[in-house]
């Protein structure tokens, strides 16, 4: 047998194997059960669901609000004028 016949035989075997693999894949894809996919929220968010409740005295809350109001607004700086040469 010469080299060309050997290559043709190997090519035919590979083609038949490819067709068989495609047929098996198609049958599995068409007959597969479709099960619903459930997701857990904890997989997407890295946070604890346990919330900590902190009680604050009314006096402390008022003091914090006053401090927030007392902050002065930042003043805008006047733009530096460029000297024309």
PyMOL Python script that loads the backbone (N, CA, C, O; Angstrom):
from pymol import cmd

cmd.read_pdbstr("""\
ATOM      1  N   UNK A   1       0.840  -1.183   0.000  1.00  0.00           N
ATOM      2  CA  UNK A   1       0.000   0.000   0.000  1.00  0.00           C
ATOM      3  C   UNK A   1       0.878   1.236   0.000  1.00  0.00           C
ATOM      4  O   UNK A   1       1.912   1.309   0.663  1.00  0.00           O
ATOM      5  N   UNK A   2       0.430   2.172  -0.749  1.00  0.00           N
ATOM      6  CA  UNK A   2       1.214   3.394  -0.802  1.00  0.00           C
ATOM      7  C   UNK A   2       0.667   4.405   0.225  1.00  0.00           C
ATOM      8  O   UNK A   2      -0.366   4.181   0.855  1.00  0.00           O
ATOM      9  N   UNK A   3       1.371   5.483   0.364  1.00  0.00           N
ATOM     10  CA  UNK A   3       1.087   6.492   1.393  1.00  0.00           C
ATOM     11  C   UNK A   3      -0.296   7.136   1.202  1.00  0.00           C
ATOM     12  O   UNK A   3      -0.978   7.420   2.186  1.00  0.00           O
ATOM     13  N   UNK A   4      -0.712   7.368  -0.037  1.00  0.00           N
ATOM     14  CA  UNK A   4      -1.994   8.034  -0.316  1.00  0.00           C
ATOM     15  C   UNK A   4      -3.173   7.185   0.168  1.00  0.00           C
ATOM     16  O   UNK A   4      -4.129   7.725   0.724  1.00  0.00           O
ATOM     17  N   UNK A   5      -3.119   5.871  -0.035  1.00  0.00           N
ATOM     18  CA  UNK A   5      -4.209   5.007   0.394  1.00  0.00           C
ATOM     19  C   UNK A   5      -4.314   4.983   1.924  1.00  0.00           C
ATOM     20  O   UNK A   5      -5.414   4.982   2.475  1.00  0.00           O
ATOM     21  N   UNK A   6      -3.174   4.964   2.595  1.00  0.00           N
ATOM     22  CA  UNK A   6      -3.162   4.963   4.063  1.00  0.00           C
ATOM     23  C   UNK A   6      -3.786   6.256   4.595  1.00  0.00           C
ATOM     24  O   UNK A   6      -4.575   6.219   5.539  1.00  0.00           O
ATOM     25  N   UNK A   7      -3.438   7.399   3.993  1.00  0.00           N
ATOM     26  CA  UNK A   7      -3.998   8.692   4.406  1.00  0.00           C
ATOM     27  C   UNK A   7      -5.504   8.736   4.166  1.00  0.00           C
ATOM     28  O   UNK A   7      -6.243   9.271   4.993  1.00  0.00           O
ATOM     29  N   UNK A   8      -5.968   8.185   3.051  1.00  0.00           N
ATOM     30  CA  UNK A   8      -7.406   8.173   2.754  1.00  0.00           C
ATOM     31  C   UNK A   8      -8.158   7.311   3.762  1.00  0.00           C
ATOM     32  O   UNK A   8      -9.239   7.693   4.212  1.00  0.00           O
ATOM     33  N   UNK A   9      -7.605   6.158   4.123  1.00  0.00           N
ATOM     34  CA  UNK A   9      -8.254   5.274   5.088  1.00  0.00           C
ATOM     35  C   UNK A   9      -8.347   5.956   6.459  1.00  0.00           C
ATOM     36  O   UNK A   9      -9.382   5.898   7.124  1.00  0.00           O
ATOM     37  N   UNK A  10      -7.255   6.598   6.868  1.00  0.00           N
ATOM     38  CA  UNK A  10      -7.243   7.311   8.155  1.00  0.00           C
ATOM     39  C   UNK A  10      -8.256   8.463   8.131  1.00  0.00           C
ATOM     40  O   UNK A  10      -8.951   8.696   9.120  1.00  0.00           O
ATOM     41  N   UNK A  11      -8.342   9.179   7.009  1.00  0.00           N
ATOM     42  CA  UNK A  11      -9.291  10.286   6.888  1.00  0.00           C
ATOM     43  C   UNK A  11     -10.733   9.797   6.983  1.00  0.00           C
ATOM     44  O   UNK A  11     -11.573  10.445   7.607  1.00  0.00           O
ATOM     45  N   UNK A  12     -11.023   8.639   6.355  1.00  0.00           N
ATOM     46  CA  UNK A  12     -12.378   8.077   6.411  1.00  0.00           C
ATOM     47  C   UNK A  12     -12.718   7.671   7.843  1.00  0.00           C
ATOM     48  O   UNK A  12     -13.832   7.919   8.305  1.00  0.00           O
ATOM     49  N   UNK A  13     -11.779   7.053   8.545  1.00  0.00           N
ATOM     50  CA  UNK A  13     -12.010   6.636   9.937  1.00  0.00           C
ATOM     51  C   UNK A  13     -12.271   7.857  10.822  1.00  0.00           C
ATOM     52  O   UNK A  13     -13.173   7.834  11.659  1.00  0.00           O
ATOM     53  N   UNK A  14     -11.488   8.918  10.642  1.00  0.00           N
ATOM     54  CA  UNK A  14     -11.662  10.141  11.428  1.00  0.00           C
ATOM     55  C   UNK A  14     -13.014  10.788  11.121  1.00  0.00           C
ATOM     56  O   UNK A  14     -13.683  11.285  12.027  1.00  0.00           O
ATOM     57  N   UNK A  15     -13.416  10.785   9.851  1.00  0.00           N
ATOM     58  CA  UNK A  15     -14.706  11.372   9.471  1.00  0.00           C
ATOM     59  C   UNK A  15     -15.865  10.602  10.081  1.00  0.00           C
ATOM     60  O   UNK A  15     -16.822  11.202  10.571  1.00  0.00           O
ATOM     61  N   UNK A  16     -15.787   9.282  10.056  1.00  0.00           N
ATOM     62  CA  UNK A  16     -16.849   8.458  10.640  1.00  0.00           C
ATOM     63  C   UNK A  16     -16.919   8.680  12.155  1.00  0.00           C
ATOM     64  O   UNK A  16     -18.009   8.777  12.719  1.00  0.00           O
ATOM     65  N   UNK A  17     -15.773   8.757  12.805  1.00  0.00           N
ATOM     66  CA  UNK A  17     -15.742   9.005  14.249  1.00  0.00           C
ATOM     67  C   UNK A  17     -16.332  10.384  14.568  1.00  0.00           C
ATOM     68  O   UNK A  17     -17.047  10.536  15.559  1.00  0.00           O
ATOM     69  N   UNK A  18     -16.037  11.380  13.742  1.00  0.00           N
ATOM     70  CA  UNK A  18     -16.585  12.724  13.942  1.00  0.00           C
ATOM     71  C   UNK A  18     -18.097  12.758  13.793  1.00  0.00           C
ATOM     72  O   UNK A  18     -18.788  13.416  14.571  1.00  0.00           O
ATOM     73  N   UNK A  19     -18.614  12.046  12.789  1.00  0.00           N
ATOM     74  CA  UNK A  19     -20.059  11.974  12.601  1.00  0.00           C
ATOM     75  C   UNK A  19     -20.736  11.268  13.783  1.00  0.00           C
ATOM     76  O   UNK A  19     -21.806  11.677  14.233  1.00  0.00           O
ATOM     77  N   UNK A  20     -20.106  10.220  14.268  1.00  0.00           N
ATOM     78  CA  UNK A  20     -20.672   9.496  15.411  1.00  0.00           C
ATOM     79  C   UNK A  20     -20.687  10.384  16.656  1.00  0.00           C
ATOM     80  O   UNK A  20     -21.668  10.395  17.400  1.00  0.00           O
ATOM     81  N   UNK A  21     -19.617  11.117  16.878  1.00  0.00           N
ATOM     82  CA  UNK A  21     -19.554  12.014  18.036  1.00  0.00           C
ATOM     83  C   UNK A  21     -20.601  13.120  17.930  1.00  0.00           C
ATOM     84  O   UNK A  21     -21.227  13.477  18.929  1.00  0.00           O
ATOM     85  N   UNK A  22     -20.797  13.665  16.728  1.00  0.00           N
ATOM     86  CA  UNK A  22     -21.809  14.698  16.519  1.00  0.00           C
ATOM     87  C   UNK A  22     -23.205  14.150  16.764  1.00  0.00           C
ATOM     88  O   UNK A  22     -24.049  14.834  17.342  1.00  0.00           O
ATOM     89  N   UNK A  23     -23.453  12.925  16.329  1.00  0.00           N
ATOM     90  CA  UNK A  23     -24.767  12.311  16.539  1.00  0.00           C
ATOM     91  C   UNK A  23     -25.034  12.092  18.024  1.00  0.00           C
ATOM     92  O   UNK A  23     -26.134  12.372  18.499  1.00  0.00           O
ATOM     93  N   UNK A  24     -24.050  11.598  18.759  1.00  0.00           N
ATOM     94  CA  UNK A  24     -24.208  11.368  20.195  1.00  0.00           C
ATOM     95  C   UNK A  24     -24.458  12.687  20.914  1.00  0.00           C
ATOM     96  O   UNK A  24     -25.322  12.766  21.788  1.00  0.00           O
ATOM     97  N   UNK A  25     -23.715  13.710  20.555  1.00  0.00           N
ATOM     98  CA  UNK A  25     -23.871  15.036  21.174  1.00  0.00           C
ATOM     99  C   UNK A  25     -25.269  15.592  20.895  1.00  0.00           C
ATOM    100  O   UNK A  25     -25.908  16.131  21.799  1.00  0.00           O
ATOM    101  N   UNK A  26     -25.743  15.468  19.672  1.00  0.00           N
ATOM    102  CA  UNK A  26     -27.069  15.983  19.305  1.00  0.00           C
ATOM    103  C   UNK A  26     -28.167  15.241  20.056  1.00  0.00           C
ATOM    104  O   UNK A  26     -29.118  15.863  20.529  1.00  0.00           O
ATOM    105  N   UNK A  27     -28.051  13.922  20.173  1.00  0.00           N
ATOM    106  CA  UNK A  27     -29.065  13.145  20.888  1.00  0.00           C
ATOM    107  C   UNK A  27     -29.084  13.536  22.362  1.00  0.00           C
ATOM    108  O   UNK A  27     -30.161  13.686  22.939  1.00  0.00           O
ATOM    109  N   UNK A  28     -27.927  13.702  22.980  1.00  0.00           N
ATOM    110  CA  UNK A  28     -27.867  14.098  24.387  1.00  0.00           C
ATOM    111  C   UNK A  28     -28.441  15.499  24.583  1.00  0.00           C
ATOM    112  O   UNK A  28     -29.138  15.750  25.566  1.00  0.00           O
ATOM    113  N   UNK A  29     -28.159  16.396  23.671  1.00  0.00           N
ATOM    114  CA  UNK A  29     -28.626  17.777  23.772  1.00  0.00           C
ATOM    115  C   UNK A  29     -30.147  17.843  23.632  1.00  0.00           C
ATOM    116  O   UNK A  29     -30.802  18.601  24.348  1.00  0.00           O
ATOM    117  N   UNK A  30     -30.707  17.061  22.722  1.00  0.00           N
ATOM    118  CA  UNK A  30     -32.148  17.111  22.480  1.00  0.00           C
ATOM    119  C   UNK A  30     -32.956  16.380  23.547  1.00  0.00           C
ATOM    120  O   UNK A  30     -34.092  16.767  23.824  1.00  0.00           O
ATOM    121  N   UNK A  31     -32.399  15.336  24.149  1.00  0.00           N
ATOM    122  CA  UNK A  31     -33.151  14.532  25.111  1.00  0.00           C
ATOM    123  C   UNK A  31     -32.831  14.875  26.556  1.00  0.00           C
ATOM    124  O   UNK A  31     -33.358  14.229  27.461  1.00  0.00           O
ATOM    125  N   UNK A  32     -31.999  15.854  26.801  1.00  0.00           N
ATOM    126  CA  UNK A  32     -31.612  16.194  28.176  1.00  0.00           C
ATOM    127  C   UNK A  32     -32.786  16.835  28.911  1.00  0.00           C
ATOM    128  O   UNK A  32     -33.551  17.604  28.329  1.00  0.00           O
ATOM    129  N   UNK A  33     -32.919  16.510  30.199  1.00  0.00           N
ATOM    130  CA  UNK A  33     -33.948  17.120  31.031  1.00  0.00           C
ATOM    131  C   UNK A  33     -33.521  18.541  31.346  1.00  0.00           C
ATOM    132  O   UNK A  33     -32.363  18.802  31.674  1.00  0.00           O
ATOM    133  N   UNK A  34     -34.472  19.454  31.242  1.00  0.00           N
ATOM    134  CA  UNK A  34     -34.172  20.837  31.591  1.00  0.00           C
ATOM    135  C   UNK A  34     -34.617  21.072  33.034  1.00  0.00           C
ATOM    136  O   UNK A  34     -35.810  21.153  33.326  1.00  0.00           O
ATOM    137  N   UNK A  35     -33.648  21.178  33.915  1.00  0.00           N
ATOM    138  CA  UNK A  35     -33.946  21.419  35.315  1.00  0.00           C
ATOM    139  C   UNK A  35     -33.766  22.897  35.601  1.00  0.00           C
ATOM    140  O   UNK A  35     -32.826  23.513  35.099  1.00  0.00           O
ATOM    141  N   UNK A  36     -34.657  23.479  36.404  1.00  0.00           N
ATOM    142  CA  UNK A  36     -34.506  24.899  36.719  1.00  0.00           C
ATOM    143  C   UNK A  36     -33.232  25.124  37.526  1.00  0.00           C
ATOM    144  O   UNK A  36     -32.836  24.299  38.349  1.00  0.00           O
ATOM    145  N   UNK A  37     -32.618  26.249  37.267  1.00  0.00           N
ATOM    146  CA  UNK A  37     -31.363  26.571  37.928  1.00  0.00           C
ATOM    147  C   UNK A  37     -31.652  27.537  39.064  1.00  0.00           C
ATOM    148  O   UNK A  37     -32.158  28.635  38.833  1.00  0.00           O
ATOM    149  N   UNK A  38     -31.337  27.142  40.278  1.00  0.00           N
ATOM    150  CA  UNK A  38     -31.589  27.977  41.447  1.00  0.00           C
ATOM    151  C   UNK A  38     -30.293  28.629  41.889  1.00  0.00           C
ATOM    152  O   UNK A  38     -29.239  27.993  41.925  1.00  0.00           O
ATOM    153  N   UNK A  39     -30.389  29.918  42.227  1.00  0.00           N
ATOM    154  CA  UNK A  39     -29.217  30.655  42.678  1.00  0.00           C
ATOM    155  C   UNK A  39     -29.419  31.106  44.111  1.00  0.00           C
ATOM    156  O   UNK A  39     -30.533  31.424  44.526  1.00  0.00           O
ATOM    157  N   UNK A  40     -28.354  31.129  44.845  1.00  0.00           N
ATOM    158  CA  UNK A  40     -28.380  31.617  46.208  1.00  0.00           C
ATOM    159  C   UNK A  40     -27.870  33.053  46.196  1.00  0.00           C
ATOM    160  O   UNK A  40     -26.828  33.337  45.606  1.00  0.00           O
ATOM    161  N   UNK A  41     -28.592  33.952  46.840  1.00  0.00           N
ATOM    162  CA  UNK A  41     -28.186  35.358  46.848  1.00  0.00           C
ATOM    163  C   UNK A  41     -26.810  35.548  47.473  1.00  0.00           C
ATOM    164  O   UNK A  41     -26.096  36.487  47.120  1.00  0.00           O
ATOM    165  N   UNK A  42     -26.434  34.678  48.388  1.00  0.00           N
ATOM    166  CA  UNK A  42     -25.141  34.820  49.049  1.00  0.00           C
ATOM    167  C   UNK A  42     -23.985  34.550  48.095  1.00  0.00           C
ATOM    168  O   UNK A  42     -22.849  34.921  48.387  1.00  0.00           O
ATOM    169  N   UNK A  43     -24.253  33.914  46.966  1.00  0.00           N
ATOM    170  CA  UNK A  43     -23.198  33.685  45.981  1.00  0.00           C
ATOM    171  C   UNK A  43     -22.818  34.981  45.277  1.00  0.00           C
ATOM    172  O   UNK A  43     -21.687  35.127  44.814  1.00  0.00           O
ATOM    173  N   UNK A  44     -23.756  35.922  45.195  1.00  0.00           N
ATOM    174  CA  UNK A  44     -23.528  37.144  44.440  1.00  0.00           C
ATOM    175  C   UNK A  44     -23.112  38.319  45.323  1.00  0.00           C
ATOM    176  O   UNK A  44     -22.357  39.188  44.886  1.00  0.00           O
ATOM    177  N   UNK A  45     -23.600  38.348  46.557  1.00  0.00           N
ATOM    178  CA  UNK A  45     -23.323  39.476  47.435  1.00  0.00           C
ATOM    179  C   UNK A  45     -22.501  39.002  48.620  1.00  0.00           C
ATOM    180  O   UNK A  45     -22.845  38.026  49.286  1.00  0.00           O
ATOM    181  N   UNK A  46     -21.426  39.699  48.866  1.00  0.00           N
ATOM    182  CA  UNK A  46     -20.580  39.339  49.991  1.00  0.00           C
ATOM    183  C   UNK A  46     -20.972  40.185  51.191  1.00  0.00           C
ATOM    184  O   UNK A  46     -20.250  41.108  51.569  1.00  0.00           O
ATOM    185  N   UNK A  47     -22.097  39.877  51.780  1.00  0.00           N
ATOM    186  CA  UNK A  47     -22.538  40.615  52.951  1.00  0.00           C
ATOM    187  C   UNK A  47     -23.252  39.661  53.891  1.00  0.00           C
ATOM    188  O   UNK A  47     -23.714  38.591  53.494  1.00  0.00           O
ATOM    189  N   UNK A  48     -23.329  40.069  55.126  1.00  0.00           N
ATOM    190  CA  UNK A  48     -24.025  39.268  56.120  1.00  0.00           C
ATOM    191  C   UNK A  48     -25.496  39.650  56.127  1.00  0.00           C
ATOM    192  O   UNK A  48     -25.845  40.825  56.018  1.00  0.00           O
ATOM    193  N   UNK A  49     -26.325  38.675  56.252  1.00  0.00           N
ATOM    194  CA  UNK A  49     -27.753  38.942  56.334  1.00  0.00           C
ATOM    195  C   UNK A  49     -28.164  39.300  57.758  1.00  0.00           C
ATOM    196  O   UNK A  49     -29.287  39.747  57.995  1.00  0.00           O
ATOM    197  N   UNK A  50     -27.255  39.102  58.694  1.00  0.00           N
ATOM    198  CA  UNK A  50     -27.553  39.435  60.085  1.00  0.00           C
ATOM    199  C   UNK A  50     -27.270  40.915  60.304  1.00  0.00           C
ATOM    200  O   UNK A  50     -26.121  41.353  60.243  1.00  0.00           O
ATOM    201  N   UNK A  51     -28.311  41.671  60.555  1.00  0.00           N
ATOM    202  CA  UNK A  51     -28.156  43.097  60.784  1.00  0.00           C
ATOM    203  C   UNK A  51     -28.074  43.362  62.280  1.00  0.00           C
ATOM    204  O   UNK A  51     -28.811  42.781  63.076  1.00  0.00           O
ATOM    205  N   UNK A  52     -27.172  44.242  62.633  1.00  0.00           N
ATOM    206  CA  UNK A  52     -26.992  44.581  64.031  1.00  0.00           C
ATOM    207  C   UNK A  52     -27.760  45.869  64.308  1.00  0.00           C
ATOM    208  O   UNK A  52     -27.579  46.870  63.616  1.00  0.00           O
ATOM    209  N   UNK A  53     -28.617  45.836  65.321  1.00  0.00           N
ATOM    210  CA  UNK A  53     -29.421  47.000  65.673  1.00  0.00           C
ATOM    211  C   UNK A  53     -28.710  47.728  66.800  1.00  0.00           C
ATOM    212  O   UNK A  53     -28.406  47.154  67.845  1.00  0.00           O
ATOM    213  N   UNK A  54     -28.453  49.004  66.560  1.00  0.00           N
ATOM    214  CA  UNK A  54     -27.762  49.828  67.552  1.00  0.00           C
ATOM    215  C   UNK A  54     -28.742  50.884  68.043  1.00  0.00           C
ATOM    216  O   UNK A  54     -29.324  51.620  67.246  1.00  0.00           O
ATOM    217  N   UNK A  55     -28.919  50.954  69.341  1.00  0.00           N
ATOM    218  CA  UNK A  55     -29.799  51.959  69.912  1.00  0.00           C
ATOM    219  C   UNK A  55     -28.970  53.188  70.265  1.00  0.00           C
ATOM    220  O   UNK A  55     -27.893  53.078  70.850  1.00  0.00           O
ATOM    221  N   UNK A  56     -29.491  54.369  69.899  1.00  0.00           N
ATOM    222  CA  UNK A  56     -28.781  55.617  70.132  1.00  0.00           C
ATOM    223  C   UNK A  56     -29.663  56.496  71.014  1.00  0.00           C
ATOM    224  O   UNK A  56     -30.873  56.602  70.815  1.00  0.00           O
ATOM    225  N   UNK A  57     -29.017  57.118  71.989  1.00  0.00           N
ATOM    226  CA  UNK A  57     -29.763  58.056  72.836  1.00  0.00           C
ATOM    227  C   UNK A  57     -30.148  59.274  72.019  1.00  0.00           C
ATOM    228  O   UNK A  57     -29.445  59.641  71.078  1.00  0.00           O
ATOM    229  N   UNK A  58     -31.263  59.904  72.374  1.00  0.00           N
ATOM    230  CA  UNK A  58     -31.734  61.068  71.623  1.00  0.00           C
ATOM    231  C   UNK A  58     -30.745  62.228  71.730  1.00  0.00           C
ATOM    232  O   UNK A  58     -30.573  62.984  70.773  1.00  0.00           O
ATOM    233  N   UNK A  59     -30.098  62.375  72.880  1.00  0.00           N
ATOM    234  CA  UNK A  59     -29.152  63.478  73.072  1.00  0.00           C
ATOM    235  C   UNK A  59     -27.952  63.319  72.135  1.00  0.00           C
ATOM    236  O   UNK A  59     -27.506  64.288  71.520  1.00  0.00           O
ATOM    237  N   UNK A  60     -27.437  62.104  72.032  1.00  0.00           N
ATOM    238  CA  UNK A  60     -26.282  61.861  71.170  1.00  0.00           C
ATOM    239  C   UNK A  60     -26.647  62.100  69.708  1.00  0.00           C
ATOM    240  O   UNK A  60     -25.831  62.612  68.943  1.00  0.00           O
ATOM    241  N   UNK A  61     -27.845  61.741  69.323  1.00  0.00           N
ATOM    242  CA  UNK A  61     -28.279  61.945  67.949  1.00  0.00           C
ATOM    243  C   UNK A  61     -28.362  63.434  67.627  1.00  0.00           C
ATOM    244  O   UNK A  61     -27.978  63.851  66.534  1.00  0.00           O
ATOM    245  N   UNK A  62     -28.858  64.241  68.563  1.00  0.00           N
ATOM    246  CA  UNK A  62     -28.954  65.685  68.348  1.00  0.00           C
ATOM    247  C   UNK A  62     -27.575  66.311  68.217  1.00  0.00           C
ATOM    248  O   UNK A  62     -27.361  67.178  67.370  1.00  0.00           O
ATOM    249  N   UNK A  63     -26.637  65.872  69.057  1.00  0.00           N
ATOM    250  CA  UNK A  63     -25.277  66.414  69.003  1.00  0.00           C
ATOM    251  C   UNK A  63     -24.642  66.093  67.655  1.00  0.00           C
ATOM    252  O   UNK A  63     -23.979  66.950  67.070  1.00  0.00           O
ATOM    253  N   UNK A  64     -24.832  64.873  67.153  1.00  0.00           N
ATOM    254  CA  UNK A  64     -24.264  64.497  65.866  1.00  0.00           C
ATOM    255  C   UNK A  64     -24.884  65.304  64.737  1.00  0.00           C
ATOM    256  O   UNK A  64     -24.182  65.686  63.800  1.00  0.00           O
ATOM    257  N   UNK A  65     -26.185  65.571  64.804  1.00  0.00           N
ATOM    258  CA  UNK A  65     -26.840  66.380  63.779  1.00  0.00           C
ATOM    259  C   UNK A  65     -26.313  67.803  63.793  1.00  0.00           C
ATOM    260  O   UNK A  65     -26.115  68.394  62.731  1.00  0.00           O
ATOM    261  N   UNK A  66     -26.081  68.371  64.976  1.00  0.00           N
ATOM    262  CA  UNK A  66     -25.567  69.733  65.081  1.00  0.00           C
ATOM    263  C   UNK A  66     -24.158  69.818  64.506  1.00  0.00           C
ATOM    264  O   UNK A  66     -23.816  70.792  63.834  1.00  0.00           O
ATOM    265  N   UNK A  67     -23.349  68.810  64.765  1.00  0.00           N
ATOM    266  CA  UNK A  67     -21.986  68.802  64.230  1.00  0.00           C
ATOM    267  C   UNK A  67     -22.007  68.768  62.711  1.00  0.00           C
ATOM    268  O   UNK A  67     -21.191  69.418  62.058  1.00  0.00           O
ATOM    269  N   UNK A  68     -22.926  68.020  62.159  1.00  0.00           N
ATOM    270  CA  UNK A  68     -23.026  67.930  60.707  1.00  0.00           C
ATOM    271  C   UNK A  68     -23.449  69.269  60.115  1.00  0.00           C
ATOM    272  O   UNK A  68     -22.996  69.629  59.029  1.00  0.00           O
ATOM    273  N   UNK A  69     -24.305  70.011  60.806  1.00  0.00           N
ATOM    274  CA  UNK A  69     -24.769  71.302  60.307  1.00  0.00           C
ATOM    275  C   UNK A  69     -23.708  72.392  60.453  1.00  0.00           C
ATOM    276  O   UNK A  69     -23.697  73.346  59.675  1.00  0.00           O
ATOM    277  N   UNK A  70     -22.818  72.267  61.436  1.00  0.00           N
ATOM    278  CA  UNK A  70     -21.824  73.293  61.720  1.00  0.00           C
ATOM    279  C   UNK A  70     -20.681  73.317  60.714  1.00  0.00           C
ATOM    280  O   UNK A  70     -19.940  74.298  60.672  1.00  0.00           O
ATOM    281  N   UNK A  71     -20.513  72.305  59.925  1.00  0.00           N
ATOM    282  CA  UNK A  71     -19.392  72.268  58.981  1.00  0.00           C
ATOM    283  C   UNK A  71     -19.530  73.404  57.980  1.00  0.00           C
ATOM    284  O   UNK A  71     -20.559  73.520  57.315  1.00  0.00           O
ATOM    285  N   UNK A  72     -18.514  74.238  57.865  1.00  0.00           N
ATOM    286  CA  UNK A  72     -18.590  75.360  56.915  1.00  0.00           C
ATOM    287  C   UNK A  72     -18.456  74.856  55.482  1.00  0.00           C
ATOM    288  O   UNK A  72     -17.798  73.851  55.214  1.00  0.00           O
ATOM    289  N   UNK A  73     -19.087  75.570  54.589  1.00  0.00           N
ATOM    290  CA  UNK A  73     -18.994  75.209  53.181  1.00  0.00           C
ATOM    291  C   UNK A  73     -17.626  75.647  52.661  1.00  0.00           C
ATOM    292  O   UNK A  73     -17.148  76.719  53.031  1.00  0.00           O
ATOM    293  N   UNK A  74     -16.998  74.857  51.825  1.00  0.00           N
ATOM    294  CA  UNK A  74     -15.695  75.250  51.289  1.00  0.00           C
ATOM    295  C   UNK A  74     -15.840  76.474  50.388  1.00  0.00           C
ATOM    296  O   UNK A  74     -16.753  76.565  49.567  1.00  0.00           O
ATOM    297  N   UNK A  75     -14.911  77.413  50.570  1.00  0.00           N
ATOM    298  CA  UNK A  75     -14.946  78.639  49.770  1.00  0.00           C
ATOM    299  C   UNK A  75     -14.294  78.375  48.420  1.00  0.00           C
ATOM    300  O   UNK A  75     -13.322  77.627  48.315  1.00  0.00           O
ATOM    301  N   UNK A  76     -14.841  78.994  47.407  1.00  0.00           N
ATOM    302  CA  UNK A  76     -14.259  78.846  46.077  1.00  0.00           C
ATOM    303  C   UNK A  76     -13.067  79.783  45.963  1.00  0.00           C
ATOM    304  O   UNK A  76     -13.131  80.947  46.357  1.00  0.00           O
ATOM    305  N   UNK A  77     -12.002  79.264  45.427  1.00  0.00           N
ATOM    306  CA  UNK A  77     -10.808  80.074  45.238  1.00  0.00           C
ATOM    307  C   UNK A  77     -10.945  80.877  43.957  1.00  0.00           C
ATOM    308  O   UNK A  77     -11.428  80.380  42.940  1.00  0.00           O
ATOM    309  N   UNK A  78     -10.515  82.114  44.028  1.00  0.00           N
ATOM    310  CA  UNK A  78     -10.583  82.958  42.850  1.00  0.00           C
ATOM    311  C   UNK A  78      -9.563  82.462  41.838  1.00  0.00           C
ATOM    312  O   UNK A  78      -8.439  82.113  42.200  1.00  0.00           O
ATOM    313  N   UNK A  79      -9.946  82.431  40.601  1.00  0.00           N
ATOM    314  CA  UNK A  79      -9.056  81.957  39.548  1.00  0.00           C
ATOM    315  C   UNK A  79      -7.889  82.950  39.398  1.00  0.00           C
ATOM    316  O   UNK A  79      -8.091  84.164  39.373  1.00  0.00           O
ATOM    317  N   UNK A  80      -6.716  82.429  39.303  1.00  0.00           N
ATOM    318  CA  UNK A  80      -5.545  83.290  39.128  1.00  0.00           C
ATOM    319  C   UNK A  80      -5.558  83.887  37.727  1.00  0.00           C
ATOM    320  O   UNK A  80      -5.741  83.182  36.735  1.00  0.00           O
ATOM    321  N   UNK A  81      -5.360  85.195  37.668  1.00  0.00           N
ATOM    322  CA  UNK A  81      -5.354  85.859  36.362  1.00  0.00           C
ATOM    323  C   UNK A  81      -3.965  85.716  35.749  1.00  0.00           C
ATOM    324  O   UNK A  81      -2.947  85.903  36.416  1.00  0.00           O
ATOM    325  N   UNK A  82      -3.952  85.387  34.493  1.00  0.00           N
ATOM    326  CA  UNK A  82      -2.671  85.208  33.794  1.00  0.00           C
ATOM    327  C   UNK A  82      -2.260  86.572  33.230  1.00  0.00           C
ATOM    328  O   UNK A  82      -3.071  87.328  32.696  1.00  0.00           O
ATOM    329  N   UNK A  83      -0.982  86.841  33.374  1.00  0.00           N
ATOM    330  CA  UNK A  83      -0.458  88.091  32.836  1.00  0.00           C
ATOM    331  C   UNK A  83      -0.216  87.932  31.342  1.00  0.00           C
ATOM    332  O   UNK A  83       0.384  86.958  30.889  1.00  0.00           O
ATOM    333  N   UNK A  84      -0.688  88.889  30.612  1.00  0.00           N
ATOM    334  CA  UNK A  84      -0.488  88.854  29.162  1.00  0.00           C
ATOM    335  C   UNK A  84       0.887  89.417  28.858  1.00  0.00           C
ATOM    336  O   UNK A  84       1.236  90.500  29.327  1.00  0.00           O
ATOM    337  N   UNK A  85       1.643  88.714  28.104  1.00  0.00           N
ATOM    338  CA  UNK A  85       2.993  89.194  27.779  1.00  0.00           C
ATOM    339  C   UNK A  85       3.039  89.752  26.389  1.00  0.00           C
ATOM    340  O   UNK A  85       4.092  90.204  25.939  1.00  0.00           O
TER     341      UNK A  85
END
""", "prot")
cmd.dss("prot")
cmd.show_as("cartoon", "prot")
cmd.util.cbc("prot")
cmd.orient("prot")
